[in-house]
Amino acid sequence: MLNPEHLLTPFEASALPRGPWLVFAPHADDETYGMGGSLLKARDEKVDIHLVVLTDGALGGDSDDLVNVRRGEIQQAAAMLNASSLQLWEEPDRGLSLRPELVSRIAKVIEDSAPASVFLPGPLELHPDHRMTAQLVWLALQSIDPSQCPAAYSYEIGVQNPVNLFIDISGQRQDKEALMAIYGSQNSENNYEDLVVSLDKGRTFTLGPKVSHAEGFYQFSTQQLQRSLKEVTHEIVDLYF
């Protein structure tokens, strides 16, 4: 017998994870496309939000001054989110790798900001920087004393990933669209706003008619964090079989 649906996806939305929040985004805009509705909801509930953008985004558009343009966009988005802090590391776009010094830098940010919840991209994202960010943050979390380690959540950016938690963003949909509109340098590359709204709409399949849009997350257990991200991801996918 195959596992029933409720072991693969939630059938109801959840409350926001505990704050403060620390969100790691591979590029400026990933935080908004992936979990902008939840960030807006967290803002309204007075949750402290800390953002770290790993790359300079230099390959994500045609502007002659793209790095500065994208820097200005994320600064505007962070202001709209009332973010408590924003760090722009400007690693090379499409150049992230499993460098020990980068893992250590991520671990230090986690320790310094003392978040209750850390967010990383889902492991099945398509862009290599998204997947590498997930691996880097995972290794950093594993280096922290388990008694001090925050809760870890993956979020979806461009495609569906394994989820075990949904945040209802029906009330934040219009504000999320306004937040996404800040990223003019990216929205000219593709109809990202429409695609993201469609992804959020599709995530309501098991949530009933009162939820018009939702964002999906996976909350990892303490036991899962003791193993490799690859092993944990395979274990989750195996549930479908």
Residue frames as a rotation matrix with the C-alpha (Angstrom) as fourth column:
MET 1
0.574 0.819 0.000 0.00
0.819 -0.574 0.000 0.00
0.000 0.000 -1.000 0.00
LEU 2
-0.303 -0.640 0.706 1.26
0.583 -0.710 -0.394 3.49
0.754 0.293 0.588 -0.86
ASN 3
-0.750 -0.026 -0.661 1.33
0.599 -0.453 -0.661 6.20
-0.282 -0.891 0.355 1.78
PRO 4
0.335 0.926 0.175 -1.83
0.940 -0.315 -0.133 8.35
-0.068 0.209 -0.976 1.93
GLU 5
0.320 -0.167 0.933 -1.77
0.507 -0.802 -0.318 12.02
0.801 0.574 -0.171 0.97
HIS 6
0.931 0.145 0.335 -1.58
-0.153 -0.680 0.717 13.40
0.332 -0.719 -0.611 4.51
LEU 7
0.621 -0.784 -0.009 1.89
0.448 0.346 0.824 11.86
-0.643 -0.516 0.566 4.92
LEU 8
-0.106 -0.648 0.754 3.09
0.994 -0.064 0.085 13.77
-0.007 0.759 0.651 1.86
THR 9
-0.657 -0.046 0.752 1.53
0.245 -0.957 0.156 17.22
0.713 0.287 0.640 2.30
PRO 10
-0.908 0.349 -0.231 -0.36
0.150 -0.244 -0.958 19.20
-0.390 -0.905 0.169 4.95
PHE 11
-0.369 0.873 0.319 -4.14
0.805 0.128 0.580 19.56
0.465 0.470 -0.750 4.82
GLU 12
0.801 0.571 -0.179 -4.25
0.591 -0.708 0.386 22.76
0.094 -0.415 -0.905 6.85
ALA 13
0.285 -0.684 0.671 -2.22
0.036 -0.692 -0.721 25.94
0.958 0.230 -0.173 7.19
SER 14
0.164 -0.361 -0.918 0.02
0.952 0.302 0.051 26.56
0.258 -0.882 0.394 10.21
ALA 15
0.938 0.009 -0.347 0.92
0.167 -0.888 0.428 29.51
-0.304 -0.459 -0.835 12.37
LEU 16
0.662 -0.749 0.036 4.13
-0.433 -0.420 -0.798 31.37
0.612 0.512 -0.602 11.60
PRO 17
0.285 -0.685 -0.671 7.36
0.723 0.613 -0.318 29.83
0.629 -0.394 0.670 12.88
ARG 18
0.704 -0.027 -0.710 8.80
0.619 -0.466 0.632 31.49
-0.348 -0.884 -0.312 15.96
GLY 19
0.679 -0.494 0.544 10.88
0.072 -0.692 -0.718 34.63
0.731 0.527 -0.434 15.57
PRO 20
0.165 -0.219 -0.962 13.39
-0.634 -0.771 0.067 36.11
-0.756 0.598 -0.266 15.18
TRP 21
0.870 0.133 0.475 13.81
0.276 0.668 -0.691 34.93
-0.410 0.732 0.544 11.59
LEU 22
-0.123 -0.897 -0.425 17.05
-0.472 -0.324 0.820 34.62
-0.873 0.302 -0.384 9.62
VAL 23
0.817 0.497 0.291 16.52
0.068 0.418 -0.906 34.13
-0.572 0.760 0.308 5.89
PHE 24
-0.361 -0.932 -0.034 19.34
-0.067 -0.011 0.998 33.09
-0.930 0.362 -0.058 3.54
ALA 25
0.795 0.602 -0.076 18.65
-0.056 -0.052 -0.997 34.04
-0.604 0.797 -0.008 -0.09
PRO 26
0.120 -0.777 0.618 20.97
0.856 0.396 0.332 33.03
-0.502 0.489 0.713 -2.96
HIS 27
-0.679 -0.258 0.688 20.08
0.633 -0.680 0.370 36.17
0.373 0.686 0.625 -4.93
ALA 28
-0.813 0.456 -0.362 18.27
-0.162 -0.774 -0.612 39.43
-0.559 -0.439 0.704 -4.24
ASP 29
-0.319 0.858 -0.403 14.60
-0.903 -0.146 0.404 38.57
0.288 0.493 0.821 -5.00
ASP 30
-0.524 0.099 -0.846 14.63
-0.003 0.993 0.119 34.91
0.851 0.065 -0.520 -3.92
GLU 31
-0.949 0.174 -0.264 13.47
0.275 0.046 -0.960 35.85
-0.155 -0.984 -0.091 -0.42
THR 32
-0.539 0.771 -0.339 10.47
-0.643 -0.636 -0.427 37.67
-0.545 -0.012 0.839 -1.92
TYR 33
-0.220 0.443 -0.869 9.51
-0.807 0.417 0.417 35.22
0.548 0.793 0.266 -4.64
GLY 34
-0.607 -0.134 -0.783 9.93
0.074 0.972 -0.224 32.30
0.791 -0.193 -0.580 -2.25
MET 35
-0.261 0.453 -0.852 8.44
0.936 0.334 -0.110 33.53
0.235 -0.827 -0.511 1.00
GLY 36
-0.854 -0.115 0.507 7.47
0.117 -0.993 -0.028 37.16
0.507 0.035 0.861 0.57
GLY 37
0.116 0.977 0.181 3.92
-0.197 -0.156 0.968 36.60
0.974 -0.148 0.174 1.79
SER 38
0.545 0.014 -0.838 5.16
0.708 0.528 0.469 34.93
0.449 -0.849 0.278 4.96
LEU 39
-0.581 -0.798 -0.157 7.72
0.786 -0.502 -0.361 37.71
0.210 -0.333 0.919 5.47
LEU 40
-0.571 0.466 0.676 4.95
-0.205 -0.878 0.432 40.31
0.795 0.108 0.597 5.18
LYS 41
0.537 0.784 -0.310 2.85
0.063 0.329 0.942 38.35
0.841 -0.526 0.127 7.64
ALA 42
0.146 -0.596 -0.789 5.83
0.955 0.292 -0.044 38.13
0.257 -0.748 0.612 10.00
ARG 43
-0.787 -0.401 0.468 6.37
0.344 -0.916 -0.206 41.89
0.512 -0.002 0.859 9.66
ASP 44
-0.120 0.851 0.512 2.78
-0.369 -0.517 0.773 42.54
0.922 -0.096 0.376 10.64
GLU 45
0.795 0.370 -0.481 3.15
0.244 0.530 0.812 40.24
0.555 -0.763 0.331 13.65
LYS 46
0.741 -0.524 0.419 6.27
-0.657 -0.694 0.294 42.18
0.137 -0.493 -0.859 14.76
VAL 47
0.814 -0.536 0.223 8.69
0.459 0.830 0.318 39.34
-0.355 -0.157 0.922 14.09
ASP 48
0.305 -0.809 -0.503 12.31
-0.548 -0.581 0.602 40.47
-0.779 0.093 -0.620 13.75
ILE 49
0.938 0.034 0.345 13.53
0.263 0.576 -0.774 39.66
-0.225 0.817 0.531 10.24
HIS 50
0.137 -0.948 -0.289 17.18
-0.451 -0.319 0.833 39.31
-0.882 0.016 -0.471 9.25
LEU 51
0.973 0.227 0.050 18.14
-0.036 0.358 -0.933 38.84
-0.230 0.906 0.356 5.59
VAL 52
-0.073 -0.997 -0.010 21.39
-0.277 0.011 0.961 37.55
-0.958 0.073 -0.277 4.09
VAL 53
0.936 0.278 -0.215 21.85
-0.263 0.149 -0.953 37.60
-0.234 0.949 0.212 0.29
LEU 54
0.478 -0.799 0.366 24.80
0.340 0.552 0.762 35.47
-0.810 -0.240 0.535 -0.74
THR 55
-0.192 -0.600 0.777 25.56
0.932 0.136 0.335 36.46
-0.306 0.789 0.533 -4.34
ASP 56
-0.691 -0.158 -0.705 25.89
0.049 -0.984 0.172 39.69
-0.721 0.084 0.688 -6.29
GLY 57
0.281 0.912 0.299 23.32
0.384 0.179 -0.906 38.62
-0.879 0.370 -0.300 -8.89
ALA 58
-0.289 -0.521 -0.803 25.56
-0.410 -0.691 0.596 39.86
-0.865 0.502 -0.014 -11.69
LEU 59
-0.989 -0.142 0.042 24.27
-0.035 0.498 0.867 37.30
-0.144 0.856 -0.497 -14.20
GLY 60
-0.459 0.886 0.069 20.56
0.754 0.430 -0.497 37.88
-0.470 -0.176 -0.865 -13.67
GLY 61
0.624 0.726 -0.288 19.79
0.435 -0.630 -0.644 40.62
-0.649 0.277 -0.709 -16.18
ASP 62
0.324 -0.426 0.845 21.00
0.919 -0.069 -0.388 42.95
0.224 0.902 0.369 -18.91
SER 63
0.996 0.085 0.025 21.56
0.077 -0.966 0.248 46.21
0.045 -0.245 -0.968 -17.04
ASP 64
0.331 -0.931 0.156 25.05
0.076 -0.138 -0.987 47.70
0.941 0.339 0.025 -17.39
ASP 65
-0.541 -0.461 0.704 25.04
-0.609 -0.363 -0.706 48.40
0.581 -0.810 -0.084 -13.65
LEU 66
0.151 0.781 -0.606 23.17
-0.157 0.624 0.765 45.27
0.976 -0.021 0.217 -12.59
VAL 67
-0.350 -0.318 -0.881 24.91
0.745 0.476 -0.468 44.63
0.568 -0.820 0.070 -9.27
ASN 68
-0.997 -0.023 -0.073 24.12
0.062 -0.811 -0.582 48.13
-0.046 -0.585 0.810 -8.05
VAL 69
-0.416 0.907 -0.060 20.57
-0.660 -0.256 0.706 47.92
0.625 0.334 0.705 -9.41
ARG 70
0.151 0.479 -0.865 19.91
0.203 0.841 0.501 44.68
0.968 -0.251 0.030 -7.59
ARG 71
-0.710 -0.430 -0.557 21.49
0.643 -0.075 -0.762 46.06
0.286 -0.900 0.330 -4.43
GLY 72
-0.898 0.403 0.174 19.04
-0.429 -0.892 -0.145 48.95
0.097 -0.205 0.974 -4.55
GLU 73
-0.100 0.908 -0.407 16.10
-0.483 0.313 0.818 46.61
0.870 0.279 0.407 -5.14
ILE 74
-0.038 0.079 -0.996 16.84
0.623 0.781 0.038 44.39
0.781 -0.619 -0.079 -2.16
GLN 75
-0.926 -0.291 -0.242 17.38
0.371 -0.574 -0.730 47.44
0.074 -0.765 0.639 0.04
GLN 76
-0.621 0.772 0.133 13.96
-0.699 -0.623 0.352 48.73
0.355 0.126 0.927 -0.98
ALA 77
0.118 0.660 -0.742 12.37
-0.127 0.751 0.648 45.32
0.985 0.018 0.172 -0.36
ALA 78
-0.446 -0.362 -0.819 14.06
0.723 0.393 -0.568 45.04
0.527 -0.845 0.086 3.05
ALA 79
-0.985 0.123 0.120 12.69
-0.166 -0.868 -0.467 48.46
0.047 -0.480 0.876 3.98
MET 80
-0.216 0.965 -0.152 9.17
-0.716 -0.051 0.696 47.40
0.664 0.259 0.702 2.96
LEU 81
0.241 0.247 -0.939 9.59
0.259 0.916 0.307 44.32
0.935 -0.317 0.157 5.17
ASN 82
0.697 -0.085 0.712 10.91
-0.622 -0.566 0.541 46.40
0.357 -0.820 -0.447 8.09
ALA 83
0.613 -0.529 -0.587 13.88
0.426 0.847 -0.318 44.03
0.665 -0.055 0.745 8.18
SER 84
0.943 -0.288 -0.166 16.06
0.058 -0.351 0.934 44.44
-0.327 -0.891 -0.315 11.25
SER 85
-0.005 -0.980 -0.200 19.20
-0.388 -0.183 0.903 43.72
-0.921 0.082 -0.380 9.23
LEU 86
0.983 0.183 0.009 20.34
-0.055 0.340 -0.939 43.10
-0.174 0.923 0.344 5.67
GLN 87
0.048 -0.997 0.053 23.68
-0.286 0.037 0.957 41.64
-0.957 -0.062 -0.284 4.64
LEU 88
0.948 0.147 -0.282 24.85
-0.301 0.133 -0.944 41.54
-0.101 0.980 0.171 1.02
TRP 89
0.441 -0.817 0.371 27.83
0.062 0.439 0.896 39.24
-0.895 -0.372 0.244 0.64
GLU 90
0.664 -0.095 -0.742 28.24
-0.696 -0.443 -0.565 39.60
-0.275 0.891 -0.360 -3.12
GLU 91
-0.204 -0.593 0.779 29.68
-0.025 0.799 0.601 36.16
-0.979 0.103 -0.178 -3.80
PRO 92
-0.840 -0.149 -0.521 29.96
-0.497 -0.172 0.850 35.50
-0.217 0.974 0.071 -7.57
ASP 93
0.238 0.970 -0.055 26.64
-0.841 0.177 -0.511 34.71
-0.486 0.168 0.858 -9.20
ARG 94
0.913 0.167 -0.373 26.58
-0.322 0.856 -0.404 31.00
0.252 0.489 0.835 -10.16
GLY 95
0.045 -0.984 -0.170 29.86
-0.352 0.144 -0.925 30.69
0.935 0.101 -0.340 -8.29
LEU 96
0.365 0.123 0.923 28.81
-0.931 0.044 0.362 29.36
0.004 -0.991 0.130 -4.89
SER 97
0.078 -0.374 -0.924 30.70
-0.208 0.900 -0.382 26.30
0.975 0.222 -0.008 -3.73
LEU 98
0.893 0.270 -0.359 31.16
0.232 0.408 0.883 24.28
0.385 -0.872 0.302 -0.56
ARG 99
-0.091 -0.940 0.328 33.96
0.044 -0.333 -0.942 26.40
0.995 -0.071 0.072 0.84
PRO 100
-0.091 0.028 -0.995 34.68
0.917 0.393 -0.072 25.88
0.389 -0.919 -0.062 4.55
GLU 101
-0.915 -0.301 -0.267 35.14
0.388 -0.838 -0.385 29.63
-0.108 -0.456 0.884 5.10
LEU 102
-0.625 0.761 0.172 31.68
-0.438 -0.524 0.730 30.31
0.646 0.381 0.662 3.68
VAL 103
0.141 0.625 -0.768 30.12
0.429 0.661 0.616 27.66
0.892 -0.416 -0.175 5.93
SER 104
-0.411 -0.388 -0.825 31.89
0.909 -0.109 -0.402 29.26
0.066 -0.915 0.398 8.90
ARG 105
-0.986 0.059 0.158 30.66
-0.049 -0.997 0.064 32.71
0.162 0.055 0.985 7.90
ILE 106
-0.171 0.981 -0.094 27.08
-0.251 0.049 0.967 31.46
0.953 0.189 0.238 7.75
ALA 107
0.100 0.167 -0.981 27.46
0.773 0.607 0.182 29.75
0.626 -0.777 -0.068 11.13
LYS 108
-0.791 -0.461 -0.402 28.76
0.611 -0.614 -0.499 32.98
-0.017 -0.641 0.768 12.66
VAL 109
-0.744 0.595 0.303 25.77
-0.401 -0.761 0.511 34.96
0.534 0.259 0.805 11.35
ILE 110
0.161 0.821 -0.548 23.44
0.134 0.532 0.836 32.37
0.978 -0.208 -0.025 12.87
GLU 111
-0.107 -0.274 -0.956 25.22
0.947 0.265 -0.182 32.52
0.304 -0.924 0.231 16.20
ASP 112
-0.938 -0.340 -0.062 25.41
0.344 -0.900 -0.268 36.34
0.035 -0.273 0.961 16.22
SER 113
-0.628 0.750 0.210 21.77
-0.518 -0.603 0.606 36.96
0.581 0.272 0.767 15.28
ALA 114
-0.959 0.177 0.221 20.43
-0.079 0.581 -0.810 34.16
-0.272 -0.795 -0.543 17.51
PRO 115
-0.435 0.849 -0.299 17.32
-0.798 -0.211 0.564 33.44
0.416 0.484 0.770 15.44
ALA 116
-0.154 0.488 0.859 14.60
-0.583 0.657 -0.478 31.06
-0.798 -0.574 0.183 16.51
SER 117
0.613 0.427 0.664 14.03
0.307 0.646 -0.699 30.06
-0.728 0.632 0.265 12.88
VAL 118
-0.431 -0.769 -0.473 16.43
-0.381 -0.320 0.867 29.84
-0.818 0.554 -0.155 9.94
PHE 119
0.693 0.709 0.133 15.22
-0.091 0.269 -0.959 29.60
-0.716 0.652 0.250 6.33
LEU 120
-0.523 -0.848 -0.084 17.14
-0.323 0.107 0.940 28.05
-0.789 0.519 -0.330 3.42
PRO 121
-0.136 0.483 -0.865 16.12
-0.990 -0.038 0.135 27.20
0.032 0.875 0.483 -0.17
GLY 122
0.706 0.481 0.519 14.58
-0.483 0.864 -0.143 23.83
-0.517 -0.150 0.843 -0.85
PRO 123
-0.184 -0.895 0.406 17.01
-0.269 0.444 0.855 21.09
-0.945 0.048 -0.323 -1.92
LEU 124
-0.132 0.193 0.972 15.15
0.781 0.624 -0.018 20.39
-0.611 0.757 -0.233 -5.19
GLU 125
0.553 0.225 -0.802 15.40
-0.175 -0.910 -0.376 23.90
-0.815 0.349 -0.464 -6.62
LEU 126
0.869 -0.159 0.469 16.69
0.493 0.377 -0.785 24.14
-0.052 0.913 0.406 -10.19
HIS 127
0.712 -0.624 0.323 19.23
-0.359 -0.718 -0.596 26.97
0.603 0.308 -0.735 -9.97
PRO 128
0.208 -0.698 -0.685 22.61
0.554 0.661 -0.506 25.67
0.806 -0.274 0.524 -8.71
ASP 129
-0.684 -0.447 0.576 23.06
-0.164 -0.675 -0.719 28.67
0.711 -0.587 0.388 -6.41
HIS 130
0.226 0.842 0.490 19.74
-0.835 -0.091 0.543 27.82
0.502 -0.532 0.682 -4.74
ARG 131
0.838 0.092 -0.539 20.79
0.063 0.963 0.262 24.24
0.543 -0.253 0.801 -4.10
MET 132
-0.149 -0.969 -0.198 24.27
0.515 0.095 -0.852 25.24
0.844 -0.229 0.485 -3.00
THR 133
-0.405 0.089 0.910 22.87
-0.616 -0.762 -0.200 27.78
0.675 -0.642 0.364 -0.54
ALA 134
0.698 0.713 0.066 20.76
-0.564 0.490 0.664 24.99
0.441 -0.501 0.745 0.95
GLN 135
0.598 -0.529 -0.602 23.84
0.503 0.833 -0.232 22.80
0.624 -0.164 0.764 1.40
LEU 136
-0.430 -0.806 0.408 25.96
0.188 -0.521 -0.832 25.61
0.883 -0.281 0.375 2.85
VAL 137
-0.118 0.465 0.877 23.34
-0.831 -0.530 0.169 26.61
0.544 -0.709 0.449 5.41
TRP 138
0.835 0.433 -0.339 22.71
-0.237 0.840 0.488 22.97
0.496 -0.327 0.804 6.29
LEU 139
0.197 -0.854 -0.482 26.40
0.632 0.487 -0.603 22.39
0.749 -0.186 0.636 7.04
ALA 140
-0.563 -0.360 0.744 26.53
-0.224 -0.800 -0.557 25.60
0.796 -0.480 0.369 9.06
LEU 141
0.362 0.778 0.514 23.56
-0.800 -0.024 0.600 24.49
0.479 -0.628 0.613 11.15
GLN 142
0.801 -0.083 -0.592 25.26
0.206 0.968 0.142 21.15
0.562 -0.235 0.793 11.76
SER 143
-0.218 -0.976 -0.027 28.31
0.453 -0.077 -0.888 22.95
0.864 -0.206 0.459 13.14
ILE 144
-0.261 0.218 0.940 26.29
-0.656 -0.755 -0.007 24.69
0.709 -0.618 0.340 15.86
ASP 145
-0.979 -0.053 0.196 25.80
-0.193 0.537 -0.821 23.20
-0.061 -0.842 -0.536 19.31
PRO 146
-0.596 0.794 -0.118 22.49
0.460 0.458 0.760 21.29
0.658 0.399 -0.639 19.07
SER 147
-0.161 0.543 -0.824 21.27
0.959 -0.111 -0.260 22.95
-0.232 -0.833 -0.503 22.27
GLN 148
-0.333 -0.039 -0.942 21.70
0.090 -0.996 0.010 26.36
-0.939 -0.081 0.335 20.59
CYS 149
-0.953 -0.113 0.281 20.62
0.273 0.078 0.959 25.41
-0.130 0.991 -0.043 17.08
PRO 150
-0.495 0.816 -0.299 17.53
-0.679 -0.578 -0.452 27.20
-0.542 -0.021 0.840 15.72
ALA 151
0.238 0.657 0.715 14.67
0.216 0.682 -0.698 25.49
-0.947 0.321 0.021 13.91
ALA 152
-0.777 -0.572 -0.263 15.41
-0.187 -0.190 0.964 24.98
-0.601 0.798 0.041 10.21
TYR 153
0.357 0.915 0.187 12.92
0.154 0.139 -0.978 25.49
-0.921 0.378 -0.092 7.38
SER 154
-0.799 -0.481 0.361 13.35
0.444 -0.066 0.894 25.18
-0.406 0.874 0.266 3.63
TYR 155
0.094 0.824 -0.559 11.29
-0.115 -0.549 -0.828 27.39
-0.989 0.142 0.043 1.33
GLU 156
0.141 0.082 0.987 10.28
0.878 0.451 -0.163 27.16
-0.458 0.889 -0.009 -2.33
ILE 157
-0.408 -0.332 -0.850 11.53
-0.060 -0.920 0.388 29.72
-0.911 0.210 0.356 -4.85
GLY 158
-0.536 0.112 -0.837 10.88
-0.816 -0.322 0.479 28.58
-0.216 0.940 0.264 -8.41
VAL 159
-0.301 0.398 -0.866 9.52
-0.392 0.776 0.493 25.03
0.869 0.488 -0.078 -8.17
GLN 160
0.726 0.601 0.334 7.72
-0.582 0.279 0.764 22.78
0.365 -0.749 0.553 -5.75
ASN 161
-0.519 -0.846 -0.121 9.88
-0.520 0.425 -0.741 21.09
0.679 -0.321 -0.660 -3.13
PRO 162
-0.307 0.395 -0.866 9.01
0.677 0.730 0.093 18.70
0.669 -0.558 -0.491 -0.29
VAL 163
-0.471 0.230 0.851 6.77
-0.516 -0.855 -0.055 20.51
0.715 -0.465 0.522 2.20
ASN 164
-0.427 0.440 -0.790 5.25
0.735 0.678 -0.019 19.71
0.527 -0.589 -0.612 5.57
LEU 165
-0.279 0.324 -0.904 4.03
0.663 -0.616 -0.425 23.20
-0.694 -0.718 -0.043 6.47
PHE 166
-0.213 0.289 0.933 1.89
0.814 -0.476 0.333 25.77
0.541 0.831 -0.134 4.68
ILE 167
-0.689 0.073 -0.721 1.50
0.401 -0.790 -0.463 29.46
-0.604 -0.608 0.515 5.53
ASP 168
0.245 0.859 0.449 -1.78
0.957 -0.139 -0.256 31.01
-0.158 0.492 -0.856 4.42
ILE 169
-0.729 -0.526 -0.438 -0.88
0.432 -0.850 0.303 34.23
-0.532 0.031 0.846 2.58
SER 170
-0.064 0.798 0.599 -4.34
0.985 -0.045 0.165 34.98
0.159 0.601 -0.784 1.18
GLY 171
0.796 0.432 -0.424 -4.36
0.543 -0.819 0.185 38.30
-0.267 -0.378 -0.887 3.02
GLN 172
0.171 -0.841 -0.514 -0.84
-0.028 -0.526 0.850 39.16
-0.985 -0.131 -0.113 1.88
ARG 173
0.170 -0.140 0.976 -1.19
0.862 0.501 -0.078 38.32
-0.478 0.854 0.205 -1.82
GLN 174
0.842 0.200 0.501 -1.61
0.462 -0.746 -0.480 41.88
0.278 0.636 -0.720 -3.06
ASP 175
0.800 -0.600 0.017 1.21
-0.502 -0.653 0.567 43.19
-0.329 -0.462 -0.824 -0.89
LYS 176
0.147 -0.759 0.634 3.43
0.255 0.649 0.717 40.34
-0.956 0.056 0.289 -2.08
GLU 177
0.461 0.061 0.885 2.73
0.886 0.015 -0.463 41.39
-0.042 0.998 -0.047 -5.66
ALA 178
0.966 -0.127 0.224 3.79
-0.112 -0.991 -0.080 44.94
0.232 0.052 -0.971 -4.74
LEU 179
0.512 -0.819 0.259 6.93
-0.375 0.059 0.925 43.56
-0.773 -0.571 -0.277 -3.11
MET 180
0.164 -0.424 0.891 7.77
0.687 0.697 0.206 41.48
-0.708 0.578 0.405 -6.19
ALA 181
0.818 0.239 0.523 7.25
0.561 -0.528 -0.637 44.53
0.124 0.815 -0.566 -8.41
ILE 182
0.737 -0.627 -0.254 10.29
-0.336 -0.666 0.666 46.12
-0.587 -0.405 -0.701 -6.76
TYR 183
-0.115 -0.856 0.504 12.50
0.097 0.496 0.863 43.69
-0.989 0.148 0.026 -8.68
GLY 184
0.723 0.427 -0.544 12.17
-0.403 -0.378 -0.833 45.34
-0.561 0.822 -0.101 -12.07
SER 185
-0.150 -0.871 -0.469 15.58
-0.967 0.031 0.252 44.08
-0.204 0.491 -0.847 -13.18
GLN 186
-0.862 -0.156 0.482 14.33
-0.161 0.986 0.031 40.50
-0.481 -0.052 -0.875 -12.83
ASN 187
-0.017 0.972 0.236 10.72
0.170 0.236 -0.957 40.85
-0.985 0.024 -0.169 -13.85
SER 188
0.386 0.080 -0.919 11.83
-0.805 -0.457 -0.378 41.99
-0.450 0.886 -0.112 -17.29
GLU 189
-0.681 -0.725 -0.105 13.61
-0.705 0.610 0.363 38.63
-0.199 0.321 -0.926 -17.74
ASN 190
-0.792 0.519 -0.322 10.45
0.337 0.811 0.479 36.54
0.510 0.271 -0.817 -17.40
ASN 191
0.004 0.865 0.501 6.91
-0.425 -0.452 0.784 36.83
0.905 -0.216 0.366 -16.05
TYR 192
-0.762 -0.459 -0.456 8.16
0.164 0.545 -0.822 35.85
0.626 -0.702 -0.340 -12.60
GLU 193
-0.768 0.515 0.380 5.34
-0.621 -0.457 -0.637 37.59
-0.155 -0.725 0.671 -10.76
ASP 194
0.226 0.894 -0.387 2.69
-0.941 0.304 0.152 35.55
0.254 0.330 0.909 -12.57
LEU 195
-0.022 -0.313 -0.950 4.69
-0.171 0.937 -0.305 32.35
0.985 0.156 -0.074 -12.13
VAL 196
-0.932 -0.363 -0.016 5.13
-0.027 0.111 -0.993 32.89
0.362 -0.925 -0.113 -8.39
VAL 197
-0.436 0.852 0.290 1.47
-0.871 -0.318 -0.375 33.74
-0.227 -0.416 0.880 -7.86
SER 198
0.325 0.532 -0.782 0.58
-0.728 0.669 0.152 30.56
0.604 0.520 0.604 -9.76
LEU 199
-0.464 -0.567 -0.680 2.90
0.061 0.746 -0.663 28.51
0.884 -0.349 -0.312 -7.55
ASP 200
-0.949 0.132 0.285 1.30
-0.310 -0.261 -0.914 30.02
-0.046 -0.956 0.289 -4.44
LYS 201
-0.023 0.992 -0.128 -2.16
-1.000 -0.025 -0.008 29.29
-0.011 0.128 0.992 -5.83
GLY 202
0.149 0.035 -0.988 -1.21
-0.448 0.893 -0.036 25.71
0.881 0.448 0.149 -6.65
ARG 203
-0.809 -0.553 -0.199 -0.09
-0.055 0.408 -0.911 25.14
0.585 -0.726 -0.360 -3.08
THR 204
-0.537 0.685 0.492 -3.70
-0.819 -0.286 -0.497 25.47
-0.200 -0.670 0.715 -1.86
PHE 205
-0.418 0.392 -0.820 -4.76
-0.516 0.641 0.569 22.16
0.748 0.661 -0.065 -3.44
THR 206
-0.326 0.248 -0.912 -5.22
0.573 0.819 0.018 20.48
0.751 -0.517 -0.410 -0.05
LEU 207
-0.945 -0.201 -0.260 -6.14
0.328 -0.536 -0.778 23.56
0.017 -0.820 0.573 1.98
GLY 208
-0.142 0.980 -0.140 -9.75
0.894 0.066 -0.443 24.16
-0.425 -0.188 -0.885 1.04
PRO 209
0.169 0.317 0.933 -11.55
0.873 -0.487 0.008 27.04
0.457 0.814 -0.359 -0.67
LYS 210
0.936 0.237 -0.261 -10.96
0.342 -0.791 0.507 29.65
-0.086 -0.564 -0.821 2.06
VAL 211
0.157 -0.952 -0.264 -7.21
0.127 -0.245 0.961 29.72
-0.979 -0.185 0.082 1.36
SER 212
0.951 0.256 -0.174 -6.57
-0.110 -0.247 -0.963 31.43
-0.289 0.935 -0.207 -1.96
HIS 213
0.498 -0.858 -0.129 -2.73
-0.280 -0.018 -0.960 31.43
0.821 0.514 -0.249 -1.83
ALA 214
0.949 -0.242 0.201 -0.14
-0.121 0.311 0.943 29.71
-0.291 -0.919 0.266 0.34
GLU 215
0.248 -0.938 -0.241 3.62
-0.831 -0.078 -0.550 29.31
0.497 0.337 -0.800 0.63
GLY 216
0.920 0.114 -0.376 5.14
-0.001 0.958 0.288 25.91
0.393 -0.264 0.881 1.30
PHE 217
0.118 -0.878 0.463 7.94
-0.945 -0.243 -0.220 25.08
0.305 -0.412 -0.859 3.72
TYR 218
0.485 -0.037 -0.874 9.62
0.194 0.979 0.066 22.01
0.853 -0.201 0.482 5.14
GLN 219
0.509 -0.308 0.804 10.42
-0.839 -0.386 0.383 22.05
0.192 -0.870 -0.455 8.84
PHE 220
0.049 -0.607 -0.793 13.36
-0.176 0.776 -0.605 19.75
0.983 0.170 -0.069 9.52
SER 221
0.951 0.279 -0.132 13.58
0.046 0.294 0.955 17.84
0.305 -0.914 0.267 12.77
THR 222
0.492 -0.798 0.347 16.55
-0.817 -0.285 0.502 17.89
-0.302 -0.530 -0.792 15.11
GLN 223
0.282 -0.351 0.893 17.22
0.057 0.935 0.349 14.28
-0.958 -0.047 0.284 14.13
GLN 224
0.820 0.054 0.570 17.20
0.562 0.120 -0.819 15.12
-0.112 0.991 0.068 10.42
LEU 225
0.862 -0.493 0.120 19.74
-0.449 -0.852 -0.270 17.90
0.235 0.179 -0.955 10.96
GLN 226
0.343 -0.760 0.552 22.19
-0.543 0.318 0.777 15.33
-0.766 -0.567 -0.304 12.26
ARG 227
0.165 -0.219 0.962 22.33
0.609 0.790 0.076 13.66
-0.776 0.573 0.263 8.84
SER 228
-0.857 -0.515 -0.015 23.27
0.289 -0.506 0.813 14.86
-0.426 0.692 0.582 5.37
LEU 229
-0.260 0.767 -0.587 20.82
-0.624 -0.597 -0.504 16.97
-0.737 0.236 0.634 3.39
LYS 230
-0.499 0.017 -0.866 21.11
-0.790 0.401 0.463 14.48
0.356 0.916 -0.187 0.52
GLU 231
-0.934 0.119 -0.337 20.17
0.215 0.941 -0.262 11.55
0.286 -0.317 -0.904 2.75
VAL 232
-0.623 0.733 -0.272 17.24
0.145 -0.233 -0.962 13.42
-0.768 -0.639 0.039 4.29
THR 233
-0.285 0.503 -0.816 15.95
-0.860 -0.510 -0.014 14.52
-0.423 0.697 0.578 0.88
HIS 234
-0.681 0.004 -0.733 16.07
-0.455 0.781 0.428 10.96
0.574 0.624 -0.530 -0.44
GLU 235
-0.914 0.354 -0.195 14.19
0.382 0.600 -0.703 9.77
-0.132 -0.717 -0.684 2.64
ILE 236
-0.399 0.791 -0.464 11.44
-0.296 -0.590 -0.751 12.32
-0.868 -0.163 0.470 2.02
VAL 237
-0.296 0.255 -0.921 11.14
-0.955 -0.050 0.293 11.41
0.029 0.966 0.258 -1.66
ASP 238
-0.921 -0.112 -0.374 10.99
-0.135 0.990 0.037 7.72
0.366 0.084 -0.927 -0.75
LEU 239
-0.673 0.732 0.103 7.70
-0.097 0.050 -0.994 8.38
-0.733 -0.679 0.037 1.05
TYR 240
-0.038 0.669 -0.742 6.08
-0.924 -0.306 -0.228 8.64
-0.380 0.677 0.630 -2.38
PHE 241
-0.183 -0.135 -0.974 7.02
-0.714 0.699 0.038 5.04
0.675 0.702 -0.225 -3.12
